[in-house]
Amino acid sequence: MARIPKARAGFAALLMLAATAACSGSGGSDDARPRSPAGGTAGDRDRAAIHVDRPVALADQDVKVRVSGLGSHDRVTVAAHSVDGSGQPWRAQGDFTADGRGRIDLDEQAPRGGRPYEKADSAGLLGAMLPTAGRGVKKIGSGDAFSYHPPTPAEKSSYRLRLTVSANGERLADRTLTRQWLTGDVRHRKLTVAKNRMDGEMYSPPKGERRRAPVLVFGGSEGGNSGEYAAALLASRGHPALSLCYFRCGDGSGRPDALNMIDTSYFVRAARVLGKEPGADPDRLAVMGNSRGSEIAQLLGQRHPSLFRDVIAYAPSAKVNGPYLAGASGRAAWAENGRPLPAGPIRLDKVRGTVLAVAGGNDKMWGSAEAARAIAAQRNASGASHQQVTHPKAGHHVNWFPYGQPGQEGGANGEIVSTSGSDQAARKDGWARVLKLLEK
């Protein structure tokens, strides 16, 4: 499978969406830096301002954006700006026309010409952001996936997005938004193989909160700690969460560099530690896996139902596949008690809870839509059907929360297409379904 840069694809993209979300809203404009708009007469030039309803919000939350103080029917450019963790700038902009009262509501008005998105959407600019210089630019048009990656939640609890309004080269207003991964007293600690026999990032809600479903989160063939952003957001919503790295965890991590004979005992150990976190209800423990990680997530639900209740499988496979980056060893991808788990269909009849499969119908990496349907055709230990939702135009990157995803990837029809808009819709819908499932 194609490797997404830096193991954080899912999250990175997410951030990108947040930037666009930042472009929406109503509310105070204490940092809007209003200026006289271009157009109109001296008498009707009010002070241009950007209004948002949530200047500070979780990175998975929508933000409503309005612009006021323009001249009647002024034509302006509204843009979203951010900088990723490597210092590379990202940007998206659209041209808008103010109404007769000099206002623009991004929740009700689409950019002129349908660029960079077609329908009115407060988060439209966020999803359309692309790198403006450096390594990402050369990938535009290549069909490769590339994503916006801010600093990790372990490094910074939030990141900033900037919205601007300009006309004829003159900046009329700007506004900075704070998009949070961690809120309040959410706690973080690093787990290491040397000390904890696992590599991961643990995020826990404040002590004293009611017990909720804990979530074990991990990614796919990209390796690394790609579930970290999602884990932080889950903890900020009250769910103890552990982003677990099972391979490609870095030099000196003590974990393998290939997806080869990864034992279920490693995940079981992590789940038991997670279930003992303050605020965790171990009877409702869920496992969330993306792409190749969906295989082991399903295997854990099927083979260890006393420990795992629900399974969230993003861009899933319905079968066990072979090793990845395993050289010539020819061994299995997954193992249990040191014995390889053979390739083939995954049964889900012993799962205690629900398997929720989220897929894209325009997934070029593999047939996740067909796999999601196969998963939903099975029943759990109580005889209830598993669930699936497929977004026909979305690609492979439907995982994690809304307001962040790759800028571009290949389409199943063999052509180079941008699926980011559909991916964002899939993420928003899928994330809402996940949060609902965890509350059961």
ZIZIBEL-V714526 format. One record per residue. RES is the residue in three letters. SS is DSSP state (h for helix, s for strand, l for the rest). NEAR is the number of other C-alpha atoms within 8 Angstrom. D_FIRST is the distance of its C-alpha to the first C-alpha in Angstrom with 2 decimals. Layout:
# ZIZIBEL-V714526
res | ss | near | d_first
RES | SS | NEAR | D_FIRST
RES | SS | NEAR | D_FIRST
This chain:
# ZIZIBEL-V714526
res | ss | near | d_first
MET | l | 4 | 0.00
ALA | l | 4 | 3.77
ARG | l | 6 | 6.24
ILE | l | 10 | 9.22
PRO | h | 9 | 12.45
LYS | h | 7 | 14.47
ALA | h | 11 | 13.11
ARG | l | 14 | 15.45
ALA | h | 16 | 13.70
GLY | h | 15 | 15.08
PHE | h | 18 | 18.42
ALA | h | 15 | 18.76
ALA | h | 17 | 18.45
LEU | h | 17 | 20.89
LEU | h | 15 | 23.44
MET | h | 18 | 23.25
LEU | h | 20 | 24.37
ALA | h | 20 | 27.05
ALA | h | 19 | 28.40
THR | h | 18 | 28.94
ALA | h | 17 | 30.41
ALA | h | 21 | 32.72
CYS | l | 18 | 34.01
SER | l | 19 | 35.68
GLY | s | 15 | 38.69
SER | l | 12 | 42.37
GLY | l | 8 | 44.39
GLY | l | 7 | 46.01
SER | l | 10 | 45.42
ASP | l | 5 | 46.88
ASP | l | 7 | 44.56
ALA | l | 12 | 44.42
ARG | l | 10 | 46.66
PRO | l | 10 | 48.34
ARG | l | 10 | 49.80
SER | s | 10 | 51.74
PRO | l | 15 | 49.59
ALA | l | 10 | 50.02
GLY | l | 8 | 51.97
GLY | l | 9 | 54.84
THR | l | 7 | 58.23
ALA | h | 5 | 59.34
GLY | h | 4 | 60.57
ASP | h | 8 | 57.33
ARG | l | 13 | 55.04
ASP | l | 9 | 54.05
ARG | s | 11 | 51.77
ALA | l | 14 | 48.11
ALA | s | 15 | 45.98
ILE | s | 17 | 42.52
HIS | s | 15 | 42.72
VAL | s | 17 | 40.02
ASP | l | 12 | 40.52
ARG | l | 10 | 38.35
PRO | l | 9 | 38.58
VAL | s | 8 | 37.01
ALA | s | 10 | 34.45
LEU | s | 11 | 31.36
ALA | l | 12 | 28.17
ASP | l | 10 | 27.25
GLN | l | 10 | 30.71
ASP | l | 11 | 31.79
VAL | l | 15 | 34.43
LYS | l | 16 | 37.03
VAL | s | 17 | 38.14
ARG | s | 14 | 41.40
VAL | s | 12 | 43.25
SER | s | 12 | 47.06
GLY | l | 12 | 49.97
LEU | l | 17 | 49.11
GLY | l | 17 | 51.64
SER | l | 12 | 51.99
HIS | l | 10 | 49.18
ASP | l | 14 | 47.94
ARG | s | 9 | 44.73
VAL | s | 12 | 42.42
THR | s | 12 | 38.87
VAL | s | 12 | 37.03
ALA | s | 13 | 34.11
ALA | s | 18 | 31.71
HIS | s | 13 | 31.05
SER | s | 11 | 29.19
VAL | s | 10 | 28.02
ASP | l | 12 | 24.81
GLY | l | 8 | 24.83
SER | l | 5 | 24.81
GLY | l | 6 | 27.79
GLN | l | 11 | 26.19
PRO | s | 11 | 27.93
TRP | s | 13 | 26.35
ARG | s | 12 | 28.48
ALA | s | 13 | 28.94
GLN | s | 10 | 32.32
GLY | s | 12 | 34.12
ASP | s | 11 | 37.68
PHE | s | 13 | 39.93
THR | s | 10 | 43.57
ALA | l | 15 | 45.78
ASP | l | 10 | 47.97
GLY | l | 8 | 51.77
ARG | l | 9 | 51.98
GLY | l | 13 | 49.56
ARG | l | 12 | 46.66
ILE | s | 12 | 42.93
ASP | s | 10 | 40.95
LEU | l | 15 | 37.18
ASP | l | 10 | 36.89
GLU | l | 7 | 39.10
GLN | l | 11 | 38.61
ALA | l | 12 | 35.71
PRO | l | 14 | 35.65
ARG | h | 9 | 37.63
GLY | h | 5 | 35.85
GLY | h | 9 | 32.87
ARG | l | 9 | 31.13
PRO | l | 11 | 28.89
TYR | l | 11 | 28.75
GLU | l | 9 | 30.87
LYS | l | 8 | 32.30
ALA | l | 11 | 34.34
ASP | l | 10 | 32.15
SER | l | 17 | 33.15
ALA | l | 17 | 29.52
GLY | h | 14 | 28.74
LEU | h | 19 | 29.04
LEU | h | 18 | 26.79
GLY | h | 18 | 23.85
ALA | h | 15 | 24.66
MET | l | 16 | 24.81
LEU | s | 10 | 23.26
PRO | s | 11 | 23.79
THR | l | 10 | 27.14
ALA | l | 8 | 26.96
GLY | l | 8 | 25.01
ARG | l | 6 | 21.40
GLY | l | 11 | 20.00
VAL | h | 10 | 22.32
LYS | h | 8 | 20.99
LYS | h | 10 | 17.65
ILE | l | 9 | 19.61
GLY | l | 8 | 19.24
SER | l | 8 | 16.18
GLY | l | 11 | 13.79
ASP | l | 10 | 11.77
ALA | l | 10 | 11.90
PHE | l | 14 | 14.65
SER | l | 13 | 16.75
TYR | l | 17 | 20.23
HIS | l | 13 | 20.51
PRO | l | 10 | 24.10
PRO | l | 9 | 25.49
THR | l | 9 | 24.39
PRO | l | 12 | 26.90
ALA | l | 7 | 27.96
GLU | l | 6 | 28.98
LYS | l | 8 | 30.51
SER | l | 11 | 31.38
SER | s | 10 | 31.00
TYR | s | 10 | 30.22
ARG | s | 9 | 32.30
LEU | s | 14 | 31.95
ARG | s | 13 | 34.65
LEU | s | 15 | 35.92
THR | s | 14 | 38.33
VAL | s | 13 | 40.68
SER | s | 13 | 42.15
ALA | s | 12 | 44.29
ASN | l | 6 | 45.55
GLY | l | 5 | 43.90
GLU | s | 7 | 45.68
ARG | s | 10 | 43.97
LEU | s | 15 | 45.64
ALA | s | 14 | 43.92
ASP | s | 15 | 41.03
ARG | s | 12 | 39.80
THR | s | 11 | 37.56
LEU | s | 11 | 35.60
THR | s | 11 | 34.42
ARG | s | 13 | 31.22
GLN | s | 12 | 31.28
TRP | l | 13 | 28.80
LEU | l | 13 | 31.69
THR | l | 9 | 35.11
GLY | l | 6 | 38.40
ASP | l | 6 | 38.47
VAL | l | 12 | 34.85
ARG | s | 8 | 34.38
HIS | s | 9 | 31.53
ARG | s | 7 | 31.25
LYS | s | 8 | 28.82
LEU | s | 11 | 28.10
THR | l | 11 | 27.58
VAL | h | 11 | 27.07
ALA | h | 7 | 30.45
LYS | h | 7 | 32.34
ASN | h | 8 | 30.52
ARG | l | 7 | 28.30
MET | l | 13 | 25.20
ASP | s | 15 | 23.42
GLY | s | 12 | 23.41
GLU | s | 14 | 25.25
MET | s | 13 | 27.88
TYR | s | 14 | 29.36
SER | s | 15 | 32.54
PRO | l | 16 | 34.91
PRO | l | 10 | 38.55
LYS | l | 6 | 40.68
GLY | l | 6 | 42.88
GLU | l | 8 | 40.52
ARG | l | 5 | 40.30
ARG | l | 8 | 37.84
ARG | s | 13 | 34.58
ALA | s | 15 | 31.35
PRO | s | 15 | 29.34
VAL | s | 15 | 25.54
LEU | s | 15 | 23.03
VAL | s | 15 | 19.94
PHE | s | 14 | 16.55
GLY | l | 16 | 13.01
GLY | l | 11 | 9.57
SER | l | 11 | 7.01
GLU | l | 12 | 8.85
GLY | l | 13 | 11.88
GLY | l | 14 | 15.36
ASN | l | 15 | 17.66
SER | l | 16 | 15.77
GLY | l | 14 | 18.15
GLU | h | 15 | 21.23
TYR | h | 11 | 22.25
ALA | h | 11 | 22.09
ALA | h | 16 | 24.01
ALA | h | 13 | 26.65
LEU | h | 13 | 27.18
LEU | h | 12 | 27.52
ALA | h | 15 | 30.12
SER | h | 13 | 31.93
ARG | l | 7 | 32.19
GLY | l | 11 | 33.72
HIS | l | 15 | 30.89
PRO | l | 20 | 30.49
ALA | s | 16 | 26.80
LEU | s | 14 | 24.86
SER | s | 15 | 21.54
LEU | s | 14 | 20.36
CYS | s | 14 | 18.22
TYR | l | 12 | 17.16
PHE | l | 11 | 15.36
ARG | l | 12 | 15.19
CYS | l | 15 | 18.41
GLY | l | 7 | 20.15
ASP | l | 5 | 22.81
GLY | l | 4 | 25.47
SER | l | 9 | 23.72
GLY | l | 8 | 24.14
ARG | l | 11 | 20.60
PRO | l | 9 | 18.17
ASP | l | 8 | 15.54
ALA | l | 10 | 13.08
LEU | s | 14 | 11.88
ASN | l | 12 | 14.64
MET | l | 12 | 17.78
ILE | s | 10 | 17.62
ASP | s | 11 | 20.91
THR | h | 12 | 21.87
SER | h | 8 | 25.04
TYR | h | 10 | 23.37
PHE | h | 8 | 22.51
VAL | h | 10 | 25.91
ARG | h | 8 | 27.71
ALA | h | 11 | 26.11
ALA | h | 11 | 27.03
ARG | h | 9 | 30.57
VAL | h | 8 | 31.01
LEU | h | 14 | 29.77
GLY | h | 11 | 32.14
LYS | l | 8 | 35.06
GLU | l | 9 | 34.53
PRO | l | 10 | 37.49
GLY | l | 16 | 36.97
ALA | s | 14 | 34.47
ASP | s | 11 | 35.26
PRO | s | 10 | 33.56
ASP | s | 8 | 34.25
ARG | s | 12 | 31.90
LEU | s | 16 | 28.97
ALA | s | 14 | 25.62
VAL | s | 13 | 22.04
MET | s | 14 | 19.30
GLY | s | 18 | 15.58
ASN | s | 14 | 12.56
SER | l | 14 | 9.30
ARG | h | 12 | 8.88
GLY | h | 13 | 12.28
SER | h | 17 | 13.70
GLU | h | 15 | 13.96
ILE | h | 11 | 16.19
ALA | h | 14 | 17.99
GLN | h | 13 | 19.09
LEU | h | 10 | 20.02
LEU | h | 12 | 22.13
GLY | h | 17 | 23.90
GLN | h | 13 | 24.64
ARG | h | 8 | 25.69
HIS | l | 9 | 27.43
PRO | l | 12 | 29.08
SER | l | 6 | 32.04
LEU | l | 11 | 29.96
PHE | l | 15 | 27.36
ARG | l | 15 | 28.60
ASP | s | 15 | 26.01
VAL | s | 16 | 22.23
ILE | s | 15 | 20.21
ALA | s | 17 | 16.75
TYR | s | 14 | 14.80
ALA | l | 18 | 12.17
PRO | l | 17 | 12.70
SER | l | 14 | 12.17
ALA | l | 11 | 15.62
LYS | s | 9 | 15.00
VAL | s | 11 | 14.15
ASN | l | 7 | 11.23
GLY | s | 8 | 11.54
PRO | l | 14 | 11.19
TYR | s | 9 | 8.51
LEU | l | 8 | 10.18
ALA | l | 11 | 13.24
GLY | l | 5 | 14.93
ALA | l | 4 | 17.22
SER | l | 5 | 18.32
GLY | l | 7 | 16.91
ARG | l | 10 | 17.61
ALA | s | 13 | 16.15
ALA | l | 14 | 13.69
TRP | s | 14 | 16.64
ALA | s | 13 | 20.36
GLU | s | 10 | 23.69
ASN | l | 7 | 26.72
GLY | l | 7 | 25.12
ARG | s | 6 | 24.48
PRO | s | 11 | 21.05
LEU | l | 9 | 20.06
PRO | l | 6 | 19.37
ALA | l | 9 | 16.48
GLY | s | 7 | 17.67
PRO | s | 7 | 18.75
ILE | l | 10 | 19.47
ARG | l | 7 | 23.12
LEU | l | 12 | 24.26
ASP | l | 10 | 28.02
LYS | l | 11 | 28.90
VAL | l | 15 | 27.30
ARG | l | 14 | 30.31
GLY | l | 9 | 29.27
THR | l | 12 | 26.85
VAL | s | 14 | 23.12
LEU | s | 14 | 22.24
ALA | s | 15 | 19.03
VAL | s | 17 | 18.12
ALA | s | 19 | 15.90
GLY | s | 19 | 15.68
GLY | l | 13 | 16.87
ASN | l | 12 | 15.20
ASP | l | 15 | 11.58
LYS | l | 12 | 9.68
MET | l | 8 | 6.13
TRP | l | 7 | 8.14
GLY | l | 9 | 11.87
SER | h | 14 | 12.59
ALA | h | 13 | 16.10
GLU | h | 7 | 17.06
ALA | h | 11 | 15.87
ALA | h | 18 | 17.97
ARG | h | 9 | 20.88
ALA | h | 9 | 20.68
ILE | h | 14 | 20.79
ALA | h | 14 | 23.77
ALA | l | 8 | 25.52
GLN | l | 11 | 26.02
ARG | s | 12 | 28.79
ASN | l | 15 | 29.26
ALA | l | 10 | 32.00
SER | l | 6 | 34.58
GLY | l | 7 | 33.81
ALA | l | 7 | 32.32
SER | s | 10 | 29.36
HIS | l | 13 | 26.04
GLN | s | 10 | 24.95
GLN | s | 12 | 22.30
VAL | s | 10 | 22.20
THR | s | 10 | 20.15
HIS | s | 10 | 20.55
PRO | l | 7 | 20.49
LYS | l | 10 | 19.73
ALA | l | 18 | 17.23
GLY | l | 19 | 13.52
HIS | l | 13 | 10.64
HIS | l | 11 | 12.60
VAL | l | 16 | 15.57
ASN | l | 11 | 15.72
TRP | l | 11 | 18.79
PHE | l | 13 | 22.01
PRO | l | 15 | 23.30
TYR | l | 22 | 24.26
GLY | l | 18 | 21.13
GLN | l | 21 | 17.74
PRO | l | 15 | 15.79
GLY | l | 16 | 18.13
GLN | l | 14 | 16.05
GLU | s | 15 | 12.85
GLY | s | 14 | 12.41
GLY | l | 14 | 14.07
ALA | l | 11 | 13.78
ASN | l | 6 | 16.97
GLY | l | 7 | 15.46
GLU | l | 7 | 17.40
ILE | s | 10 | 16.78
VAL | s | 9 | 17.86
SER | l | 10 | 18.37
THR | l | 13 | 17.58
SER | h | 14 | 18.83
GLY | h | 12 | 22.12
SER | h | 11 | 20.79
ASP | h | 15 | 18.24
GLN | h | 15 | 21.32
ALA | h | 9 | 23.34
ALA | h | 13 | 20.80
ARG | h | 13 | 20.73
LYS | h | 11 | 24.49
ASP | h | 8 | 25.02
GLY | h | 14 | 22.53
TRP | h | 11 | 23.94
ALA | h | 8 | 27.43
ARG | h | 8 | 26.62
VAL | h | 10 | 25.20
LEU | h | 8 | 28.35
LYS | h | 8 | 30.51
LEU | h | 7 | 28.98
LEU | h | 10 | 29.54
GLU | l | 7 | 33.16
LYS | l | 4 | 34.01
